[in-house]
């Protein structure tokens, strides 16, 4: 049996953090508050862990937990977490998280 791979996808504008001397320290992407519009809901409904919660009132809390555990408040481009892909080819970066 194939396991369902649910994805969360969002767009955000990267920002640059500078050192005191003016050199670039790192570039990061802010992580928004996640909701169902960021999710591949058919895949979440089939997911073995989150399937029962996908259509419930508890789902925003599940997404908040995933955000805290896997992404944090911002994603540094020099420390991209496992299971996260970032496309910075456009004005807005597209971040995809496999759950």
N, CA, C and O of each residue as an XYZ file, in Angstrom:
396
protein
N       0.840     -1.186      0.000
C       0.000      0.000      0.000
C       0.879      1.241      0.000
O       1.857      1.322      0.743
N       0.532      2.179     -0.816
C       1.304      3.403     -0.956
C       0.869      4.418      0.098
O      -0.327      4.626      0.302
N       1.830      5.047      0.766
C       1.480      6.061      1.757
C       1.262      7.397      1.060
O       1.968      7.745      0.114
N       0.284      8.128      1.540
C      -0.038      9.418      0.940
C       0.952     10.468      1.427
O       1.235     10.559      2.621
N       1.476     11.258      0.498
C       2.396     12.338      0.848
C       1.636     13.650      0.727
O       1.362     14.125     -0.375
N       1.305     14.221      1.858
C       0.583     15.491      1.865
C       1.593     16.627      1.782
O       2.694     16.532      2.323
N       1.208     17.706      1.099
C       2.109     18.845      0.963
C       1.436     20.127      1.444
O       0.221     20.304      1.352
N       2.278     21.002      1.955
C       1.874     22.354      2.335
C       2.707     23.287      1.474
O       3.924     23.128      1.381
N       2.059     24.263      0.841
C       2.763     25.153     -0.082
C       2.333     26.589      0.193
O       1.145     26.868      0.350
N       3.312     27.506      0.251
C       2.990     28.922      0.417
C       4.040     29.778     -0.281
O       5.134     29.313     -0.604
N       3.683     31.034     -0.505
C       4.585     32.001     -1.123
C       4.858     33.116     -0.128
O       3.975     33.521      0.628
N       6.085     33.604     -0.137
C       6.460     34.712      0.742
C       7.666     35.429      0.151
O       8.418     34.862     -0.642
N       7.835     36.678      0.550
C       8.953     37.472      0.058
C      10.164     37.264      0.967
O      10.079     37.496      2.173
N      11.294     36.826      0.398
C      12.503     36.649      1.208
C      12.987     37.988      1.765
O      12.788     39.038      1.154
N      13.621     37.931      2.927
C      14.221     39.130      3.506
C      15.666     38.837      3.874
O      16.035     37.688      4.118
N      16.481     39.885      3.911
C      17.899     39.751      4.187
C      18.195     40.260      5.589
O      17.703     41.311      5.998
N      19.002     39.505      6.318
C      19.455     39.910      7.649
C      20.931     40.253      7.525
O      21.716     39.485      6.969
N      21.300     41.424      8.054
C      22.668     41.912      7.944
C      23.394     41.847      9.279
O      22.782     41.955     10.341
N      24.725     41.665      9.205
C      25.573     41.783     10.389
C      25.718     43.254     10.740
O      25.299     44.125      9.979
N      26.308     43.527     11.884
C      26.511     44.918     12.316
C      27.384     45.689     11.336
O      27.187     46.888     11.141
N      28.349     45.011     10.717
C      29.251     45.689      9.780
C      28.642     45.872      8.393
O      29.308     46.386      7.494
N      27.392     45.464      8.201
C      26.716     45.683      6.927
C      26.792     44.521      5.959
O      26.180     44.567      4.892
N      27.536     43.473      6.312
C      27.601     42.304      5.443
C      26.335     41.471      5.612
O      25.694     41.488      6.663
N      25.994     40.749      4.562
C      24.813     39.887      4.606
C      25.097     38.705      5.525
O      26.067     37.976      5.319
N      24.263     38.514      6.528
C      24.396     37.365      7.426
C      23.699     36.152      6.810
O      24.285     35.075      6.707
N      22.441     36.340      6.402
C      21.682     35.270      5.754
C      20.410     35.849      5.145
O      20.011     36.975      5.441
N      19.794     35.052      4.294
C      18.507     35.394      3.695
C      17.499     34.392      4.250
O      17.784     33.199      4.349
N      16.324     34.889      4.608
C      15.297     34.023      5.190
C      13.947     34.313      4.554
O      13.750     35.340      3.903
N      13.024     33.381      4.759
C      11.656     33.509      4.253
C      10.719     33.414      5.450
O      10.778     32.440      6.199
N       9.849     34.416      5.645
C       8.906     34.330      6.768
C       7.865     33.238      6.515
O       7.437     33.025      5.381
N       7.471     32.557      7.575
C       6.468     31.495      7.468
C       5.138     32.065      7.950
O       5.034     32.485      9.102
N       4.117     32.088      7.087
C       2.821     32.638      7.500
C       2.066     31.668      8.407
O       2.464     30.515      8.572
N       0.986     32.148      8.981
C       0.092     31.255      9.731
C      -0.553     30.334      8.695
O      -1.189     30.805      7.753
N      -0.391     29.047      8.867
C      -0.869     28.084      7.878
C      -2.352     27.784      8.076
O      -2.842     27.706      9.203
N      -3.050     27.618      6.962
C      -4.440     27.174      7.016
C      -4.694     26.240      5.836
O      -3.775     25.925      5.080
N      -5.926     25.804      5.683
C      -6.225     24.773      4.683
C      -5.970     25.235      3.248
O      -5.774     24.391      2.374
N      -5.966     26.537      2.974
C      -5.699     26.990      1.605
C      -4.250     26.715      1.191
O      -3.945     26.691     -0.001
N      -3.360     26.508      2.156
C      -1.965     26.183      1.864
C      -1.750     24.684      1.650
O      -0.661     24.267      1.254
N      -2.775     23.875      1.906
C      -2.627     22.418      1.937
C      -3.233     21.735      0.723
O      -4.187     22.223      0.116
N      -2.656     20.601      0.391
C      -3.236     19.692     -0.588
C      -4.243     18.843      0.187
O      -3.908     17.772      0.693
N      -5.479     19.333      0.274
C      -6.478     18.721      1.151
C      -6.842     17.279      0.762
O      -7.014     16.456      1.661
N      -6.969     16.931     -0.523
C      -7.238     15.518     -0.830
C      -6.147     14.582     -0.280
O      -6.448     13.491      0.204
N      -4.892     15.013     -0.356
C      -3.806     14.190      0.178
C      -3.855     14.149      1.708
O      -3.576     13.109      2.305
N      -4.205     15.265      2.344
C      -4.318     15.267      3.808
C      -5.444     14.348      4.273
O      -5.317     13.692      5.307
N      -6.546     14.292      3.521
C      -7.651     13.422      3.898
C      -7.270     11.943      3.822
O      -7.855     11.122      4.529
N      -6.299     11.593      2.977
C      -5.842     10.213      2.836
C      -4.631      9.905      3.719
O      -4.221      8.749      3.822
N      -4.054     10.932      4.359
C      -2.835     10.764      5.144
C      -3.098      9.863      6.352
O      -4.107     10.038      7.036
N      -2.211      8.903      6.628
C      -2.450      7.983      7.750
C      -2.494      8.669      9.112
O      -3.239      8.234      9.991
N      -1.723      9.717      9.303
C      -1.680     10.394     10.607
C      -2.703     11.520     10.717
O      -3.332     11.682     11.763
N      -2.877     12.298      9.650
C      -3.709     13.497      9.712
C      -5.065     13.356      9.031
O      -5.864     14.292      9.070
N      -5.345     12.222      8.413
C      -6.578     12.036      7.661
C      -7.838     12.259      8.471
O      -8.783     12.881      7.986
N      -7.866     11.763      9.691
C      -9.062     11.910     10.529
C      -9.276     13.345     10.989
O     -10.391     13.723     11.349
N      -8.217     14.145     10.979
C      -8.303     15.524     11.459
C      -8.467     16.542     10.337
O      -8.733     17.714     10.604
N      -8.312     16.114      9.091
C      -8.269     17.052      7.969
C      -9.544     17.878      7.816
O      -9.467     19.042      7.422
N     -10.705     17.316      8.113
C     -11.957     18.056      7.964
C     -12.525     18.530      9.297
O     -13.672     18.975      9.355
N     -11.750     18.441     10.355
C     -12.275     18.789     11.672
C     -11.873     20.207     12.076
O     -11.073     20.860     11.405
N     -12.442     20.662     13.179
C     -12.089     21.973     13.737
C     -10.700     21.956     14.355
O     -10.163     23.012     14.690
N     -10.111     20.781     14.511
C      -8.775     20.654     15.093
C      -7.666     20.868     14.065
O      -6.501     21.007     14.439
N      -8.009     20.898     12.771
C      -6.997     20.975     11.720
C      -6.119     22.228     11.813
O      -4.910     22.111     11.614
N      -6.662     23.428     12.106
C      -5.764     24.590     12.259
C      -4.716     24.380     13.351
O      -3.579     24.830     13.206
N      -5.080     23.709     14.433
C      -4.114     23.410     15.482
C      -3.045     22.441     15.016
O      -1.879     22.566     15.390
N      -3.444     21.468     14.193
C      -2.490     20.525     13.615
C      -1.493     21.273     12.737
O      -0.288     21.031     12.810
N      -2.002     22.183     11.906
C      -1.117     22.964     11.036
C      -0.180     23.853     11.846
O       0.987     24.014     11.490
N      -0.685     24.430     12.935
C       0.155     25.258     13.796
C       1.270     24.412     14.414
O       2.409     24.867     14.523
N       0.945     23.199     14.813
C       1.955     22.296     15.381
C       3.011     21.931     14.328
O       4.205     21.922     14.626
N       2.576     21.636     13.114
C       3.517     21.324     12.027
C       4.417     22.517     11.770
O       5.622     22.357     11.576
N       3.839     23.720     11.767
C       4.620     24.944     11.530
C       5.696     25.114     12.594
O       6.855     25.372     12.269
N       5.323     24.971     13.861
C       6.293     25.131     14.951
C       7.380     24.069     14.905
O       8.561     24.366     15.082
N       6.966     22.820     14.665
C       7.891     21.694     14.713
C       8.835     21.650     13.516
O      10.016     21.346     13.682
N       8.347     21.942     12.324
C       9.132     21.738     11.099
C       9.704     23.006     10.492
O      10.756     22.966      9.854
N       9.013     24.158     10.684
C       9.424     25.365      9.976
C       9.888     26.503     10.878
O      10.880     27.164     10.571
N       9.201     26.738     11.964
C       9.517     27.885     12.810
C       8.895     29.154     12.254
O       7.969     29.091     11.446
N       9.395     30.301     12.682
C       8.861     31.590     12.229
C       9.433     32.013     10.883
O       8.791     32.751     10.136
N      10.638     31.546     10.573
C      11.288     31.886      9.306
C      12.197     30.732      8.898
O      12.731     30.013      9.743
N      12.360     30.571      7.596
C      13.242     29.542      7.049
C      14.488     30.219      6.510
O      14.421     31.003      5.563
N      15.618     29.914      7.114
C      16.883     30.439      6.598
C      17.276     29.637      5.365
O      17.224     28.408      5.377
N      17.670     30.333      4.301
C      18.012     29.639      3.063
C      19.323     28.865      3.167
O      19.590     27.993      2.340
N      20.142     29.172      4.171
C      21.368     28.402      4.379
C      21.139     27.214      5.311
O      22.052     26.421      5.540
N      19.914     27.085      5.855
C      19.562     25.968      6.753
C      18.152     25.473      6.446
O      17.288     25.484      7.323
N      17.918     25.048      5.233
C      16.586     24.588      4.837
C      16.319     23.241      5.500
O      17.122     22.318      5.364
N      15.192     23.115      6.221
C      14.894     21.858      6.911
C      14.652     20.701      5.947
O      14.342     20.903      4.773
N      14.798     19.495      6.465
C      14.564     18.291      5.673
C      13.091     18.223      5.261
O      12.202     18.519      6.059
N      12.849     17.836      4.027
C      11.484     17.728      3.524
C      10.923     19.030      3.003
O       9.753     19.091      2.625
N      11.742     20.086      2.974
C      11.296     21.404      2.503
C      12.057     21.741      1.231
O      13.276     21.587      1.164
N      11.321     22.205      0.218
C      11.961     22.716     -0.992
C      11.587     24.183     -1.146
O      10.463     24.585     -0.846
N      12.548     24.982     -1.621
C      12.341     26.415     -1.787
C      12.723     26.794     -3.209
O      13.824     26.486     -3.665
N      11.805     27.468     -3.913
C      12.056     27.972     -5.260
C      12.117     29.490     -5.179
O      11.096     30.145     -4.967
N      13.311     30.049     -5.346
C      13.489     31.496     -5.249
C      13.661     32.140     -6.616
O      14.233     33.226     -6.713
N      13.179     31.493     -7.677
C      13.381     32.022     -9.021
C      12.505     33.236     -9.323
O      12.843     34.026    -10.204
N      11.397     33.402     -8.621
C      10.512     34.535     -8.860
C      10.656     35.603     -7.790
O      11.524     35.512     -6.922
N       9.795     36.626     -7.858
C       9.801     37.693     -6.856
C       9.472     37.137     -5.481
O      10.102     37.493     -4.485
N       8.469     36.251     -5.438
C       8.125     35.571     -4.196
C       8.718     34.167     -4.200
O       8.697     33.479     -5.220
N       9.236     33.755     -3.075
C       9.759     32.400     -2.950
C       8.576     31.450     -2.731
O       7.637     31.778     -2.005
N       8.627     30.283     -3.358
C       7.611     29.263     -3.191
C       8.202     28.160     -2.313
O       9.196     27.529     -2.672
N       7.578     27.943     -1.167
C       8.061     26.944     -0.212
C       7.081     25.783     -0.208
O       5.871     25.980     -0.095
N       7.614     24.559     -0.334
C       6.813     23.358     -0.306
C       7.342     22.450      0.792
O       8.535     22.154      0.851
N       6.431     22.007      1.667
C       6.781     21.113      2.771
C       6.055     19.797      2.584
O       4.830     19.771      2.463
N       6.806     18.701      2.559
C       6.215     17.375      2.494
C       5.979     16.886      3.906
O       6.892     16.870      4.732
N       4.733     16.481      4.182
C       4.369     16.010      5.529
C       4.208     14.506      5.496
O       3.904     13.895      6.521
